[in-house]
Amino acid sequence: MLESIVEATKNFCIHQLRCTPNELESIDYETELYVGELEVITKDNEKYIVYVCASKNFIQNVAFAMLEEEQSDDETLYDMAMECTNLIVGSAKVIASKKNVDFDIATPKVNFETLKNKDLDIKIITCNDEVIAIGMKKV
């Protein structure tokens, strides 16, 4: 499932932000990021929390691409982080279903926090030198 979410994230970078995504090996876990999270439930009733974590500049780039806002307020950035999470995981659901992996998703919520002390399976991607990290853990 994580592979489908990473693929959807890369597609989001390419098609929405018009940038070439690159994978990184690590991230500073003390940096504050917009952390979108939502619950995923598989057809076998396994539950996971998916985290879509992005730098403020990444989310501002999303706001510019979608709203043409060069400088968004905090409320708009939270909305864009939530929309970004929803679009990526929704797209991942379609990608995964083509591989016979089906799951349902809940409504995302967003916080501005660090990833410190979160035990996650995580993939880190850059787009225009800004970070978006995809994490997942079973609950």
C-alpha positions in Angstrom: 0.0 0.0 0.0 2.8 2.4 0.8 4.2 1.9 -2.7 0.9 3.1 -4.2 0.9 6.2 -2.0 4.5 7.0 -3.0 3.5 6.6 -6.6 0.5 8.8 -6.2 2.7 11.4 -4.4 5.2 11.4 -7.3 2.3 11.8 -9.8 0.9 14.7 -7.7 4.4 16.4 -8.0 4.6 15.8 -11.7 1.0 16.7 -12.7 0.0 19.3 -10.2 3.2 21.0 -9.4 5.1 20.4 -12.6 8.3 19.3 -10.9 10.4 16.2 -11.0 10.2 14.3 -7.7 13.3 12.8 -6.2 13.6 10.4 -3.2 15.8 11.2 -0.2 17.3 8.9 2.3 16.5 10.9 5.4 14.7 13.9 6.9 15.3 16.2 9.9 12.6 14.8 12.2 12.7 18.0 14.3 11.6 20.2 11.5 8.0 21.4 11.7 5.9 20.2 8.8 2.2 20.3 7.9 1.2 16.7 8.8 -1.9 15.5 7.2 -3.1 12.2 8.5 -6.0 9.9 7.8 -7.1 6.4 8.7 -7.0 3.6 6.0 -8.9 0.4 6.5 -8.2 -2.6 4.3 -10.8 -5.1 3.1 -9.3 -7.4 5.8 -10.2 -4.8 8.5 -6.5 -3.9 9.1 -6.2 -0.2 10.1 -3.3 2.1 9.2 -2.7 5.8 9.7 -1.2 7.4 6.6 0.8 10.6 7.1 1.4 13.1 4.3 4.0 15.5 5.7 5.1 18.6 3.8 7.2 21.7 4.4 5.4 25.0 4.5 7.0 26.0 1.2 5.8 22.8 -0.4 2.2 23.6 0.7 2.6 27.2 -0.5 3.6 25.8 -3.9 0.4 23.7 -3.9 -1.6 26.9 -3.0 0.0 28.7 -5.9 -0.7 25.9 -8.3 -4.3 25.5 -7.3 -5.3 29.0 -6.2 -2.6 31.2 -7.8 -1.8 32.6 -4.3 1.8 33.7 -3.9 1.5 34.2 -0.1 -1.4 32.3 1.6 -2.6 32.8 5.1 -2.3 29.9 7.7 -5.9 28.8 7.3 -5.5 28.5 3.5 -2.2 26.5 4.0 -4.0 24.1 6.4 -6.8 23.7 3.8 -4.2 23.0 1.1 -2.4 20.5 3.3 -5.7 18.7 3.9 -6.6 18.8 0.2 -3.1 17.6 -0.8 -3.5 14.6 1.7 -6.9 13.8 0.3 -5.8 14.0 -3.4 -2.7 11.9 -2.9 -4.3 9.1 -0.8 -7.4 9.1 -3.0 -5.2 8.7 -6.1 -3.3 6.0 -4.3 -6.6 4.1 -3.7 -7.2 4.0 -7.5 -3.6 2.9 -8.1 -3.8 0.2 -5.4 -7.1 -1.1 -6.7 -5.5 -1.8 -10.1 -3.1 -4.1 -8.1 -6.1 -5.8 -6.3 -5.3 -3.9 -3.1 -8.5 -2.3 -1.8 -8.9 0.1 1.1 -11.3 2.8 2.4 -10.1 6.2 3.6 -11.4 8.5 6.2 -11.5 12.3 6.1 -8.0 13.8 6.7 -7.0 16.1 9.5 -3.9 18.3 9.5 -1.5 19.5 12.2 1.7 21.6 12.1 4.1 19.4 14.0 7.4 17.4 13.8 7.7 13.7 13.0 9.9 13.2 16.1 8.8 10.2 18.2 6.5 8.8 15.5 7.4 5.3 14.6 6.7 5.3 10.9 7.6 3.4 7.7 8.5 6.6 5.8 9.5 7.6 2.2 10.8 11.1 1.6 10.4 12.9 -1.7 11.6 16.4 -2.8 9.9 18.5 -5.4 11.5 21.8 -6.4 13.8 21.4 -3.4 10.9 21.2 -1.0 10.1 18.1 1.1 7.0 15.9 1.2 7.3 12.7 3.3 4.8 9.8 3.2 4.6 7.8 6.4 2.4 4.9 7.4 1.9 2.8 10.6 -0.4 0.0 11.5 -2.8 0.7 14.4 
